[in-house]
Amino acid sequence: MTWSSKFYEVQKHLTVSNHVYSPLILAMNKAKFDSLPANFQAIMVESAREAAKYQRDLNAGNASKVVADLKKSGMQVIEVVDMAPFQKLTSDAIVKSFGEKNGTVLLKAIEGTK
């Protein structure tokens, strides 16, 4: 019995809304980064970008496999979701909360990445 079939014993339905993404964060001390030679900085930045792409691809592949396993176990999966009503209901609260805490400039920059 796989973990996904055990999961099915508890839950019979799944909606894949993609409303949350938990990235792997890479951080480095700025003073240390700035002290590196320019070619090493470029290598670090390019390597981080490659690692990010690899992690996202790995994550997507794993998610697809998990959903396929759950379907095989008999779980009913909804993969196409109209997020517009959800976004409409939560938008004002997010703008207010996030904007007050982090500023509207950052919020607009995040929204601009869509």
N, C-alpha and C positions, 0 to 999 in steps of 0.2 A: 504494500500500500504506500503510495507516495504522499508527500505532505499535502499536495493539492487535493487528493481524494479525501484525506482527513479533514481538510478545510471545508469540503463540500458537506460533510456530515453536520456542520454548524450552519452553513449559509447556502441557500439554494439559488440565489440571484445575485448578479453583479452588474453594476453599471460602470462602464469605463468612461469617466467624465474628464480625466486628465486635468483636474482643477488644482492639483498639487504636484510639484516636482521638487525633489530633494537632491540638489546637486552635491557633488563632492567638491569641497572648497579647498583651494590651494592658496596658501598665504606665505609671505616671506617678509622679514624685517626690512623696511624701506631703506634704512641707513646701510644695511649690509648689501642690499641690491644695488644701491647707488654707488657703493664702493667697488663693485665689480667692473672690470674693463668692459667697454661698450660691446665687444664681440661676445663676451660671456653673458651680458644682459640679453642680447638678441637670442642667444641659444636658449636661455632660460624661458623667455617669453614664447618662442616658437615651440619648445618642448611642452610648455604648459598648454598651449593651444592644441597640440597633437594629443596630449593626454585627455583633454576635455572632450575632443571628438571621439576618441576611443571609448571613454567612459560613457558618453551619451549613446553611442552605437551599441555597446555592451548592454546598457540598461534597457534600450529599446528591444534588443533581441531577447533578453531575459523576460521582459514583460510579455512579449508575444508568445513565448514558450509557455509561460505560466497560464496565460489566458487559454491557449490551446489545450493544455492539460486539464484545466478546470472544465472546459466544454466537454472533453472526453469523459470526464467524471460525471457528466450530467447536469452541470450547473447551467442555468439560463443566463447568457451574457448579452447585455445591450452595449454595443460598441459605438453606435452613432447617436450622439446626444445633442439636442438643440440647447446650447448653453446661454442663448440670448436672454431668456426669461430669468435665469439665475443671475446673470451679470447685471440685468436691469434692477433686480431686487437688492443686490449687494453693493452696487457701484457707489451710491452716495455715502454709505457707511464707511467703505474702504477709503474713499477720497478724504473724508473728514478725519478718520482715525490716522491713516498713514500720513496725510498732509500735515496734520498738527504735530506729529512726532518727527517726521523726516523732511518736511518741506515739499511744496508743490513742484519745485524744479526737478527733484529726483523722481517724483511720481510721473511727471511728463516724460522724463528720459526713459523710464521703464516702459511706459505705454508706447513709446516710439520704437521699441524693439520688436513689436508684433510683426 
